[in-house]
Structure formats: C-alpha cells, structure tokens
Amino acid sequence: MKNIPSTQEKNKINELRNCILYELKYSLGMTLSNASSSDIFSALALVVRRNQMDDYFSTQERHYQARKKRIYYISMEFLIGQSLRNNLINQGMMEITKAALESLGLDFEIIAKSEEDAALGNGGLGRLAACFIDSMATLDIAGSGHGIKYEYGLFHQQIQDGKQIEKPDDWHASHSPWLIEHQSQAMIIPLYGRIVKVQDQQGDYNPMWMDWKIIIGIPHDYLVSGYNNNTVNSLRLYSACASDSFDIHIFNHGDYLNAVNQKIASENISKVLYPSDEVLAGKELRLTQEYFLVACTLRDVMHDFFLHSTDLNQLPEFVAIQLNDTHPALAIVELMRILVDEYAVDWDIAWDLTQRVCAYTNHTLMPEALEKWSVTLFELLLPRHLQIIYEINKRFLLEVERWQPGRIDLLASMSLIEEIPEKKVRMAYLAIVGSHKVNGVAKLHSELIKSNLVPDFYHLMPEKFTNQTNGVTPRRWIQQANPRLSSFLDRHLGNKWVTNLNLLTKLKALTDDRNIIDELVEIKKYNKIKLSHIVSQQQGIVINPDAMFDCQIKRIHEYKRQLLNILYVIRVYQKIIDGAAPILPKVHIFSGKAAPGYAMAKLIIQLINQVALKVNNDPKVNGQLKVVFLEDYKVSLAEHVIPAADLSEQISTAGTEASGTSNMKLAMNGALTIGTLDGANIEIRDAVGHENFYSFGLSAHQIAEQRAAGRSSYDEYLSHAELKATIDSLISGTFHSDKNLFSPIFHMLVSHGDHYFHLADFDSYYHAQSQALADYSDTYSWHQRALRTISGMGEFSSDRTIRGYSADIWGIDSLK
Ligand SMILES: *Cc1c(COP(=O)(O)O)cnc(C)c1O
C-alpha cells in the first residue's frame, strides 16, 4: 500500500527525525535510549509547536494589518482531548511523522496514545467550544478562545463493584508541550473590598472601589491550527496565582473536591473544574472563577483594541464577545465597569457599546441549570459589579414600565434580581439584556427559549432572538477518528469534503452501488473489531463484532434517559428467559460520567453495571445479548466508540436536550439513530431521511401538555403488565443481593412521578428498538441506509455553525 518516498520526502523525514532528537536532547534533557513514549510525545509535540509558531505570528500580523474584527469566545470549558493527531493532520504532517518515528524504531500509535486528554470541560458545552475554535481557525477568522487553565480537569472515573469512583485528573498542565506561559503578561484582578461614595470635580456621583485584594492572572497560549491554511489562532487559558495579600476562602463541595483540596495551598482559583454538568454548583469559588476568567479576558480585549484605535466608540467594529452560556455573563458588567469607571464613558454610550459587543448563547431550558447568584455573595466578592447590575436593572425596569405600564407582576418576573426566597442575580436575564443577540443551539431549542423560557423578554425585544444549530468539526470527528471512512470519502468525493462537508450529499448517488456498500461494511467491521479489543482489554468482556453495536455515550443524567435504555435491556433479558426473545445478537455500550454529587445518576451507573454482570454471565443468554459500561468517558475514548457504532441512542425526554452533538458525530460516522424528537435530532432526521431514523416517544408539546394535566406514572405502571414486571425486577433482588439498592430508582419511576417520562415512552421505545434490530439483520440494506445517513450530515459541520454566527451575530460575513 505504501508509496516509496521520493528523495525530497526522504529529506523531510530525516529533518523531522533530527528535530525530534534535538528537542528530546536540548529541551527535555534525554536521549532516545532512556526516553519513554510520553517523552517522545513531548519532543514531537515541541517540534509541531515550533512549526505552528511562525504561522501564528504571521496570522496575527495579517489579521492586524487587515484590521479584522476579533472574536473572543469566552467559555468556562474547553473539552479538547488530545491534540497531537489533530495538529499533525491540520498541518499536513501526518505521513512524514509516521515515517520519521518508524525510522527511529517507534510506532506512531503508541506515541500518540501516551498523550493525556486535556479534559477542561464536562461534556457537550465544552466540546462545542473546542469544535468552534477549530472551525474559526479553519475559516481564517480572527477568533480566540478564552478559558481557565484548570490544574485538575474533569475527574477520572473508575468503576469498582459497579460503582463510580472519582479520581483527580492531574493532567500535568505545567508540563504540557502545547501550552506557552506568558509570565510577562500577568494581569492584576481585584476582588472583595468596599465602595466609597465620592464626588468628582463636576460634583457627580463617583463611586470608588477601595481596599480590594488582588489575584494575579497568568495567560497561557494553546495554539489552534486551521486545516491546511497556515492560519494559527490561540486559545488563551488563564491560571491564577495568589498575591501575598490574598487569602483565599476554602471551598467545600463534597468528597471529591475535598480530596483535591487536600493538595492545594491558597492559590486555588484555577485549581479545579467544577464537575457538574447541567446543574449549578452555587459555590463562592465558582463565582470567583467566572469573574476571574472574564476579568482576564477583558484585559486582553482592551489591550488588543487599543492597538487599533483610541476611540472607544469604535469598540464594536473591532470586538465581538461570545458568551458560552451565562457562566461568563459578568463580561457585560466588567466591560461596563471598565468603560464607565476607568475611561469615564457616559453610561448610555457605554451601555450601547457593551450590548453591541456582547452576544449570549443559551444552552439549557432546565430550571436547575439556570445560574442565580446570591446578592450577599456578590456584595462581598464584587461590590462594584453589584452596583452596576443594580443600575442596569433600574434602567431596564423603567423600559419594562414604559412597554407595559402598570404591570407590577412583570417588574417582578423580569427583574434581574430575584427577591424570594433570597435575593439573587438572575444571570440569564443579565445576559439577555446586555447582549444584542441571544441564540439557542437547535431550532426546537431556540423556539422553546422564546415560548417557554423567557417569553416576556422575547416580546419586549424579539429582534435579539435567533438560532444557530450546533455542529462538530469533521477534522476531529471524521478525518482523525475514522481514518478508513476518511479515505473512503477521499476516494469517492475527492478531498475537499474536509472543509466543505456539504459535498457529502454526492454520496446519495452511490447508495445503490454494491461495491461501495461493501467497502462501507468493511470499514464498519474494522472499526468494530478495534473497539472489541478495547472492550476486552478494559472490561475483560468478549463481544461479537457481528452483533449490532448500540451506543449511548454522554454524561449520565436522568433527562438523557440511560435508564430507559437499560430498562429495555432488562425487558429483552426477561424475554430471553421466557423463551420469547427478539432477533439477536446485540451489544449495548454505555459510557459516561455522573456528577460526583448526583446520587440518582450514580445509582443508574450501578444498575447498568449490575445488569451487565447478570446478563453477560447468564448461560441462557448464551452471549447473544451483552452490556458494556466503558469506564472514564472522554474525547479520546469517544473517538474509538463513534466509528464503531451501528445504532446511536439519542433518547432524551423531548424538550430537555438543547441540541446534542454526539448525535451528529455518530450519524456522520454511519450510525443510524434511535431518538426522540428533541434538540438537533429533529434536524438530523430531516437531513438523513425519516426512514433512516427510528423516532419514538412523546413530542415536546405532548410532554408539556401531560405535565400540565398532571399525569400519574403510578397508573401507567399498574395498567401495563409487561412494563410492571420489568420495573419490579429492580426491587426483586434479580440484579443485586441487596433488594433495596435500586429502590430509589423504582420509587422515582413509580411513586415520585417519573419526571422524565420513562414509563410513558417505554412502549414506543421498545417498538422502535425491535424494528431497528430486525432491520439490522439485512446487512446490505442497513449499510445503504448508513451511507444515506452520512450523505445527509453535511450541514452539521461546525464550519456551517461558525459561518452562521459570523453573519448573524458577529457582523463578519466576508469569509472565503
Ligand atoms: C460530543 C461529546 C459530548 C456531548 O455528547 P451529547 O450526547 O451531545 O451530550 C460529551 N462528551 C464528550 C467527550 C464528547 O465528545
């Protein structure tokens, strides 16, 4: 298969090989003979970074000369994963790197595997940010990510006796070859202190923020290469460093964080990522982190702006700030503080500039995920910011009063300050009011923001509300994760699909070509065998690569309904015992982490593992049905599971999943979807063809109606004999000797109302599953539909999403 290298290529390989040895010796202080895989990785990464650096400076200079508007994408999370393969692909260095390592007697796969994931995020929100910075660089947008350099990323998950155990993720950030520390750009960030009311020379009120303490913020640059275009942008990650006078408040968030805490001294603002997804932690340290990120970023914003202009009225021409959820919403307040307090800009002008600069992306409709911060905490930590919020609110409520005179109810419900039971700042309202655009992340989600989440805000300012359906980068999620599918696409479409994913539609014409379908069958088979090896190494479970691989990989959450999936497995298991099984074989693959404090999610993990133990070892099942829980879900593991999936589980209760992005990754890699009409599933189903999507369950509208009507899950349980038997097995001792172990799940479903409609959707789900399984037995037509699915996925590239933000939100539509 391999081509014989030309002399020129041989020279390049030699040069690269020498560079690796050079870095190994002079940067890391070792020779090949005593270097580990991880040392070789570091040396290679330093070579790659050196290549990026020249492109980085020329990109920055070029963007500066072109007076390009800069996009600051602020996010508390960037879930990057590994970077070596991605950088090598984007820089066109993959093949010569493999050859250079081979010439040193080294295997690229082993070297690449030794890279630790950068897990500075929980799930979809953080991974979206990572896809976006990739697309911004590929589209040559002057855009940078801004986040925190957590010393500990998302915890590692171990499964012991079926239970999740959390271990700190010490990813050795200080030794990461990708991060360049800029001590010389250290920033001073004030907090705490008090406000002194004084008058300026004109006699106007001029508050002074006094006696604050300071934290030092230190930026680190992680370089972000575009695909094959010489553009290199950056992700700036700030670490906190205590100044002498700064006494940090010790925080406390359950055992996991306490364990991390044992290791820390006083400078802990950038110590650890909060491990909860979709729920608010509500701790002082978290608010400090959010402020720290925003304050550091705005110092960079102002610095960059003043390189272009001293006229602050021009700020919106050079700067766009995108807020990834409400976590960085304080950027609005910090920018007001800078303009009004530091540059004496008139309030109304400052407010107009701020709104034109900022835009907010909403990620959730779930009430428990909406950030609200106690006013008392604000007063202590950020007294001047609280004053500014009050002033913003005062003016906003006057506007509400002018809009709907006499509506006292609206003044209370739309206020940025919640009064009862405790005074709190409503961060989502602050973000809406301070932004010129508010976007949801899928069409349904954006509609629900307007109709259910904040209808009054929508009616007052309808022009702000917009949609940008999420996307994922095809560089990582096809080209890197699935090299065989990638060369299949190169063969049949040419190589332009990587940056123009709409070319996938051309595959439609090929779905009746037997040879092409056979190629696709082979690719999937190869990926499934590879995953089987990982499963047997990690879990000691043997799975059959000819079985259907049914995959649900995502954070464990009640709304995502891993429980519905495992209840289905239990039902099938019972049928096997009764001698009435559906057509098999099948493997259910689960992977995902639960927030350390989320007891129900952790219990669901335990249930999955106990069901696996029972089913996998029951001779009556005879290996026909298997359940696998892959430990420690993360980006690099996702890259192995996704190319091997036949069926993608996207089964959230309709109206709860804002978009979902694993649904996109899986469909792009040829998995058919079983899913509810929720989030981006709806758009995926339209794009791939309804006949290739197993939809089931109540619609978001029906769910809302039934909630309002007050349905009884207890009646559903009683009136349905088969389902009752399935649920009763949770408390019968079938899956654990302790009969009471899973009774909280039983009661959640039966006596506490089954908030996420597992029971109501069960039959419909069972039926869709049976259909998918039956269809899978026709390998040829299944893979025809897989190809048809891939062909429809072009619009789910994050390049399309970023073009949408550019045109509709950032006001930069002159992209190539
Ligand atoms: C894509 C991705 C997610 C998001 O998955 P959803 O199913 O959309 O929640 C979470 N974690 C990782 C590691 C991912 O790659």
PDBQT file of the ligand as one rigid body, heavy atoms in Angstrom, charges set to zero:
ROOT
HETATM    1  C1  LIG A 901     -19.609  15.165  21.963  1.00  0.00    +0.000 C 
HETATM    2  C2  LIG A 901     -19.259  14.865  23.367  1.00  0.00    +0.000 A 
HETATM    3  C3  LIG A 901     -20.197  15.086  24.384  1.00  0.00    +0.000 A 
HETATM    4  C4  LIG A 901     -21.594  15.582  24.114  1.00  0.00    +0.000 C 
HETATM    5  O1  LIG A 901     -22.470  14.469  23.974  1.00  0.00    +0.000 OA
HETATM    6  P1  LIG A 901     -24.059  14.677  23.995  1.00  0.00    +0.000 P 
HETATM    7  O2  LIG A 901     -24.580  13.336  23.641  1.00  0.00    +0.000 OA
HETATM    8  O3  LIG A 901     -24.376  15.706  22.969  1.00  0.00    +0.000 OA
HETATM    9  O4  LIG A 901     -24.417  15.091  25.374  1.00  0.00    +0.000 OA
HETATM   10  C5  LIG A 901     -19.820  14.799  25.687  1.00  0.00    +0.000 A 
HETATM   11  N1  LIG A 901     -18.596  14.318  25.985  1.00  0.00    +0.000 NA
HETATM   12  C6  LIG A 901     -17.677  14.075  25.025  1.00  0.00    +0.000 A 
HETATM   13  C7  LIG A 901     -16.351  13.524  25.417  1.00  0.00    +0.000 C 
HETATM   14  C8  LIG A 901     -17.973  14.346  23.693  1.00  0.00    +0.000 A 
HETATM   15  O5  LIG A 901     -17.047  14.126  22.760  1.00  0.00    +0.000 OA
ENDROOT
TORSDOF 0
